[in-house]
Amino acid sequence: MSKVWILVSDATLIRSSDRAGLYKIDGEEHWIPWSQIREDSVDKDGESGELWITEWIADQKEIEGDDEEETEE
């Protein structure tokens, strides 16, 4: 089974909890569960960078991505 990842090129992690990160994307804040974020994404409070999220969570939160990549689970 494969998973589609959506790239958000410029996301800022505002703060994090045990279960999710609060990211600022295109001027809006979104809580995104860690389970929906790829390991190589920005993950330190206050830092900005690339955020890879699942296609499902991008659709749920109406987040537009800059690119996508499909990987095998």
ABEGO torsion letter per residue (X at the ends): XBBBBBBBABBBBABBBAABBBBBBGGBBBBBBAAABBAABBABBGBBEBBBBBAAAAAAAGBBBABBBBBBX
